[in-house]
Amino acid sequence: SALQLVSETSGTRSSFSAVSNGYIVTKHIYNSDGHPVEPFGFSTSEHLLFTAKQGELFTVVIDIDHANRERLDDLLLTDLLPSGFELENSVVSQPKIFDNDGNLVELDIVEGLRPSFRQNMDDRFVAHFRGEWRSNTFATVTYTMRAAYETEAAVPDAHVEHMYAPEVNGRSNSSLVLVERR
């Protein structure tokens, strides 16, 4: 029988772009008024930076779409926090988006699959979805984070993977954040 090796490496990412190997993952950040955080670009369009003041609260919205026809169970979402941020148990404001007419409306985040388990950890948010993921299945997960410390840091990607087939996965874009003294 063939020997297989599954390994995971860490280090500087070669790209800030999203990856889809069966799941499409998007991550949006909203300020305490519910407005989307507007990043501004560096010299390349991949490196996006947004600024925050110490103490500001943000709502993170992660959308997960199943992108292939394979039926799978048990999906794990892991979203590392940027350095200088802490998870909060509070809800700040319902996120808002601009509709086709340019009006700001509250984002509907109650549809889709719901996680069977959620946990706020010191350095990450984790959610487990039990149940069947079929073609066109989706989920939306939210949590609140606070800019706690002055820093310039990476905003890591949100990562999902099938628990028993880790090669079926996806991750969102990542970006940069600058947290300034209040």
Secondary structure, DSSP 8 states (H G I E B T S, - for coil): ----------S--S--S-EEEBEEEEEEEE-TTS-B---EE-SSTT-EEEEEETT-EEEEEEEEEE-SS--EEEEEEEEE--TTEEEES------EEE-TTS-EEE-----SB--SEEEE-SSEEEEEEEEEE-TT-EEEEEEEEEE-S-EEEEE--EEEEETTEEEEEEE---EEEEEE--
